[in-house]
Amino acid sequence: MKNDLNAVYQEVLEVGESPIWDIKQNRLLFIDIRGRSVYIGIPNADGFNKTNYPQQIGCVAICDNGDFL
């Protein structure tokens, strides 16, 4: 069996972690712990939106209403 894997995000992160697929909105969320950022986007689409925070982030979770915490 052949597995073809493609990177969906090309930039270098300090510590990329906590990837989670939002099945309701067909989007990927992940964080850069040391970069203090949350990334949200649709792979193979318009790219990812990055939101910076003043503190380090340890994980991300999706709420029932589509928000994240």
N, CA, C and O atoms as a GROMACS GRO file, in nm:
protein
  276
    1MET      N    1   0.084  -0.116   0.000
    1MET     CA    2   0.000   0.000   0.000
    1MET      C    3   0.089   0.123   0.000
    1MET      O    4   0.186   0.132   0.076
    2LYS      N    5   0.057   0.217  -0.085
    2LYS     CA    6   0.134   0.341  -0.095
    2LYS      C    7   0.059   0.453  -0.025
    2LYS      O    8  -0.060   0.473  -0.048
    3ASN      N    9   0.129   0.526   0.059
    3ASN     CA   10   0.071   0.642   0.128
    3ASN      C   11   0.132   0.769   0.073
    3ASN      O   12   0.254   0.787   0.080
    4ASP      N   13   0.050   0.855   0.018
    4ASP     CA   14   0.097   0.985  -0.029
    4ASP      C   15   0.058   1.090   0.072
    4ASP      O   16  -0.060   1.118   0.093
    5LEU      N   17   0.158   1.150   0.135
    5LEU     CA   18   0.134   1.254   0.235
    5LEU      C   19   0.183   1.386   0.181
    5LEU      O   20   0.288   1.393   0.117
    6ASN      N   21   0.106   1.490   0.206
    6ASN     CA   22   0.143   1.625   0.165
    6ASN      C   23   0.132   1.719   0.284
    6ASN      O   24   0.037   1.711   0.362
    7ALA      N   25   0.229   1.807   0.297
    7ALA     CA   26   0.224   1.907   0.403
    7ALA      C   27   0.116   2.010   0.368
    7ALA      O   28   0.107   2.053   0.254
    8VAL      N   29   0.036   2.048   0.466
    8VAL     CA   30  -0.069   2.147   0.443
    8VAL      C   31  -0.026   2.285   0.492
    8VAL      O   32  -0.094   2.385   0.465
    9TYR      N   33   0.086   2.291   0.563
    9TYR     CA   34   0.138   2.419   0.611
    9TYR      C   35   0.289   2.416   0.597
    9TYR      O   36   0.354   2.325   0.650
   10GLN      N   37   0.346   2.511   0.527
   10GLN     CA   38   0.487   2.505   0.490
   10GLN      C   39   0.581   2.585   0.579
   10GLN      O   40   0.702   2.560   0.578
   11GLU      N   41   0.531   2.680   0.655
   11GLU     CA   42   0.620   2.766   0.734
   11GLU      C   43   0.671   2.693   0.858
   11GLU      O   44   0.607   2.600   0.908
   12VAL      N   45   0.784   2.738   0.908
   12VAL     CA   46   0.846   2.677   1.025
   12VAL      C   47   0.780   2.732   1.151
   12VAL      O   48   0.765   2.854   1.167
   13LEU      N   49   0.742   2.643   1.241
   13LEU     CA   50   0.686   2.680   1.371
   13LEU      C   51   0.791   2.650   1.477
   13LEU      O   52   0.878   2.566   1.458
   14GLU      N   53   0.781   2.719   1.591
   14GLU     CA   54   0.874   2.692   1.700
   14GLU      C   55   0.841   2.557   1.764
   14GLU      O   56   0.928   2.471   1.774
   15VAL      N   57   0.717   2.538   1.806
   15VAL     CA   58   0.670   2.409   1.860
   15VAL      C   59   0.526   2.391   1.814
   15VAL      O   60   0.433   2.432   1.884
   16GLY      N   61   0.506   2.330   1.699
   16GLY     CA   62   0.372   2.304   1.646
   16GLY      C   63   0.309   2.186   1.718
   16GLY      O   64   0.372   2.081   1.730
   17GLU      N   65   0.187   2.202   1.764
   17GLU     CA   66   0.121   2.099   1.844
   17GLU      C   67  -0.031   2.103   1.827
   17GLU      O   68  -0.086   2.195   1.766
   18SER      N   69  -0.096   2.003   1.880
   18SER     CA   70  -0.240   1.997   1.902
   18SER      C   71  -0.323   2.012   1.775
   18SER      O   72  -0.420   2.087   1.774
   19PRO      N   73  -0.287   1.941   1.666
   19PRO     CA   74  -0.372   1.951   1.547
   19PRO      C   75  -0.508   1.886   1.573
   19PRO      O   76  -0.515   1.777   1.630
   20ILE      N   77  -0.612   1.951   1.531
   20ILE     CA   78  -0.747   1.896   1.548
   20ILE      C   79  -0.831   1.934   1.426
   20ILE      O   80  -0.829   2.048   1.380
   21TRP      N   81  -0.904   1.835   1.375
   21TRP     CA   82  -0.989   1.857   1.259
   21TRP      C   83  -1.130   1.890   1.306
   21TRP      O   84  -1.190   1.816   1.383
   22ASP      N   85  -1.182   2.004   1.259
   22ASP     CA   86  -1.319   2.047   1.289
   22ASP      C   87  -1.409   1.989   1.180
   22ASP      O   88  -1.418   2.044   1.070
   23ILE      N   89  -1.476   1.880   1.211
   23ILE     CA   90  -1.556   1.809   1.112
   23ILE      C   91  -1.678   1.889   1.068
   23ILE      O   92  -1.723   1.875   0.954
   24LYS      N   93  -1.732   1.974   1.156
   24LYS     CA   94  -1.850   2.053   1.121
   24LYS      C   95  -1.818   2.164   1.022
   24LYS      O   96  -1.899   2.194   0.934
   25GLN      N   97  -1.700   2.226   1.034
   25GLN     CA   98  -1.663   2.338   0.947
   25GLN      C   99  -1.551   2.303   0.849
   25GLN      O  100  -1.501   2.390   0.779
   26ASN      N  101  -1.513   2.175   0.844
   26ASN     CA  102  -1.408   2.128   0.753
   26ASN      C  103  -1.283   2.216   0.757
   26ASN      O  104  -1.240   2.269   0.654
   27ARG      N  105  -1.227   2.232   0.875
   27ARG     CA  106  -1.109   2.315   0.891
   27ARG      C  107  -1.013   2.248   0.990
   27ARG      O  108  -1.052   2.164   1.070
   28LEU      N  109  -0.888   2.287   0.981
   28LEU     CA  110  -0.784   2.236   1.069
   28LEU      C  111  -0.740   2.346   1.164
   28LEU      O  112  -0.719   2.460   1.124
   29LEU      N  113  -0.727   2.310   1.291
   29LEU     CA  114  -0.676   2.402   1.392
   29LEU      C  115  -0.549   2.341   1.450
   29LEU      O  116  -0.542   2.220   1.472
   30PHE      N  117  -0.449   2.424   1.476
   30PHE     CA  118  -0.329   2.379   1.546
   30PHE      C  119  -0.263   2.500   1.610
   30PHE      O  120  -0.300   2.614   1.580
   31ILE      N  121  -0.167   2.475   1.696
   31ILE     CA  122  -0.104   2.584   1.770
   31ILE      C  123   0.048   2.580   1.752
   31ILE      O  124   0.105   2.478   1.713
   32ASP      N  125   0.110   2.694   1.780
   32ASP     CA  126   0.254   2.704   1.796
   32ASP      C  127   0.274   2.750   1.941
   32ASP      O  128   0.253   2.866   1.974
   33ILE      N  129   0.315   2.656   2.026
   33ILE     CA  130   0.323   2.685   2.170
   33ILE      C  131   0.415   2.803   2.198
   33ILE      O  132   0.372   2.903   2.256
   34ARG      N  133   0.539   2.793   2.157
   34ARG     CA  134   0.634   2.901   2.184
   34ARG      C  135   0.607   3.025   2.100
   34ARG      O  136   0.640   3.136   2.141
   35GLY      N  137   0.548   3.006   1.985
   35GLY     CA  138   0.512   3.120   1.900
   35GLY      C  139   0.387   3.191   1.947
   35GLY      O  140   0.352   3.296   1.895
   36ARG      N  141   0.319   3.132   2.046
   36ARG     CA  142   0.199   3.190   2.108
   36ARG      C  143   0.091   3.222   2.005
   36ARG      O  144   0.034   3.331   2.003
   37SER      N  145   0.064   3.123   1.917
   37SER     CA  146  -0.028   3.146   1.806
   37SER      C  147  -0.122   3.028   1.786
   37SER      O  148  -0.087   2.913   1.812
   38VAL      N  149  -0.243   3.058   1.739
   38VAL     CA  150  -0.339   2.958   1.695
   38VAL      C  151  -0.358   2.977   1.545
   38VAL      O  152  -0.373   3.089   1.497
   39TYR      N  153  -0.356   2.867   1.472
   39TYR     CA  154  -0.375   2.867   1.327
   39TYR      C  155  -0.504   2.794   1.293
   39TYR      O  156  -0.531   2.686   1.346
   40ILE      N  157  -0.583   2.855   1.205
   40ILE     CA  158  -0.708   2.794   1.161
   40ILE      C  159  -0.715   2.807   1.010
   40ILE      O  160  -0.692   2.915   0.955
   41GLY      N  161  -0.746   2.698   0.944
   41GLY     CA  162  -0.756   2.706   0.799
   41GLY      C  163  -0.811   2.580   0.736
   41GLY      O  164  -0.836   2.480   0.802
   42ILE      N  165  -0.829   2.589   0.606
   42ILE     CA  166  -0.877   2.478   0.526
   42ILE      C  167  -0.762   2.434   0.437
   42ILE      O  168  -0.720   2.509   0.348
   43PRO      N  169  -0.710   2.314   0.459
   43PRO     CA  170  -0.600   2.267   0.375
   43PRO      C  171  -0.636   2.272   0.226
   43PRO      O  172  -0.750   2.245   0.188
   44ASN      N  173  -0.539   2.307   0.145
   44ASN     CA  174  -0.555   2.317  -0.001
   44ASN      C  175  -0.656   2.423  -0.042
   44ASN      O  176  -0.719   2.413  -0.147
   45ALA      N  177  -0.671   2.525   0.041
   45ALA     CA  178  -0.763   2.635   0.009
   45ALA      C  179  -0.685   2.766   0.016
   45ALA      O  180  -0.577   2.779  -0.042
   46ASP      N  181  -0.739   2.862   0.088
   46ASP     CA  182  -0.679   2.996   0.095
   46ASP      C  183  -0.570   3.010   0.200
   46ASP      O  184  -0.525   3.122   0.225
   47GLY      N  185  -0.528   2.905   0.261
   47GLY     CA  186  -0.425   2.915   0.363
   47GLY      C  187  -0.483   2.919   0.503
   47GLY      O  188  -0.598   2.883   0.526
   48PHE      N  189  -0.402   2.964   0.596
   48PHE     CA  190  -0.439   2.963   0.737
   48PHE      C  191  -0.437   3.103   0.795
   48PHE      O  192  -0.353   3.186   0.759
   49ASN      N  193  -0.531   3.129   0.886
   49ASN     CA  194  -0.531   3.253   0.962
   49ASN      C  195  -0.455   3.229   1.091
   49ASN      O  196  -0.473   3.126   1.157
   50LYS      N  197  -0.370   3.323   1.126
   50LYS     CA  198  -0.289   3.313   1.247
   50LYS      C  199  -0.335   3.419   1.345
   50LYS      O  200  -0.348   3.536   1.310
   51THR      N  201  -0.360   3.377   1.470
   51THR     CA  202  -0.395   3.471   1.576
   51THR      C  203  -0.289   3.459   1.685
   51THR      O  204  -0.265   3.350   1.737
   52ASN      N  205  -0.227   3.570   1.719
   52ASN     CA  206  -0.124   3.574   1.824
   52ASN      C  207  -0.187   3.605   1.959
   52ASN      O  208  -0.286   3.677   1.968
   53TYR      N  209  -0.126   3.549   2.064
   53TYR     CA  210  -0.172   3.571   2.201
   53TYR      C  211  -0.053   3.612   2.287
   53TYR      O  212   0.061   3.580   2.254
   54PRO      N  213  -0.078   3.684   2.398
   54PRO     CA  214   0.032   3.731   2.482
   54PRO      C  215   0.096   3.619   2.566
   54PRO      O  216   0.207   3.637   2.616
   55GLN      N  217   0.028   3.506   2.581
   55GLN     CA  218   0.081   3.397   2.661
   55GLN      C  219   0.096   3.270   2.576
   55GLN      O  220   0.038   3.259   2.468
   56GLN      N  221   0.175   3.175   2.627
   56GLN     CA  222   0.190   3.049   2.557
   56GLN      C  223   0.059   2.971   2.563
   56GLN      O  224  -0.015   2.979   2.661
   57ILE      N  225   0.032   2.895   2.458
   57ILE     CA  226  -0.090   2.816   2.446
   57ILE      C  227  -0.050   2.670   2.452
   57ILE      O  228   0.044   2.629   2.384
   58GLY      N  229  -0.120   2.590   2.533
   58GLY     CA  230  -0.085   2.450   2.548
   58GLY      C  231  -0.164   2.354   2.463
   58GLY      O  232  -0.116   2.245   2.432
   59CYS      N  233  -0.286   2.392   2.424
   59CYS     CA  234  -0.368   2.306   2.340
   59CYS      C  235  -0.485   2.388   2.287
   59CYS      O  236  -0.505   2.503   2.327
   60VAL      N  237  -0.562   2.328   2.198
   60VAL     CA  238  -0.681   2.392   2.144
   60VAL      C  239  -0.792   2.288   2.138
   60VAL      O  240  -0.765   2.170   2.111
   61ALA      N  241  -0.916   2.328   2.163
   61ALA     CA  242  -1.031   2.240   2.158
   61ALA      C  243  -1.146   2.312   2.090
   61ALA      O  244  -1.157   2.434   2.099
   62ILE      N  245  -1.230   2.237   2.021
   62ILE     CA  246  -1.343   2.294   1.949
   62ILE      C  247  -1.469   2.280   2.033
   62ILE      O  248  -1.498   2.172   2.084
   63CYS      N  249  -1.544   2.390   2.047
   63CYS     CA  250  -1.671   2.390   2.120
   63CYS      C  251  -1.784   2.347   2.028
   63CYS      O  252  -1.768   2.350   1.906
   64ASP      N  253  -1.897   2.309   2.083
   64ASP     CA  254  -2.013   2.268   2.003
   64ASP      C  255  -2.061   2.375   1.909
   64ASP      O  256  -2.114   2.345   1.802
   65ASN      N  257  -2.043   2.504   1.947
   65ASN     CA  258  -2.092   2.613   1.863
   65ASN      C  259  -1.990   2.657   1.757
   65ASN      O  260  -2.015   2.753   1.684
   66GLY      N  261  -1.875   2.587   1.748
   66GLY     CA  262  -1.774   2.620   1.647
   66GLY      C  263  -1.662   2.709   1.697
   66GLY      O  264  -1.560   2.722   1.630
   67ASP      N  265  -1.680   2.771   1.814
   67ASP     CA  266  -1.572   2.848   1.873
   67ASP      C  267  -1.464   2.753   1.921
   67ASP      O  268  -1.484   2.632   1.922
   68PHE      N  269  -1.350   2.806   1.960
   68PHE     CA  270  -1.246   2.721   2.016
   68PHE      C  271  -1.197   2.780   2.146
   68PHE      O  272  -1.213   2.900   2.172
   69LEU      N  273  -1.137   2.695   2.228
   69LEU     CA  274  -1.075   2.740   2.352
   69LEU      C  275  -0.944   2.672   2.372
   69LEU      O  276  -0.875   2.696   2.471
   0.00000   0.00000   0.00000
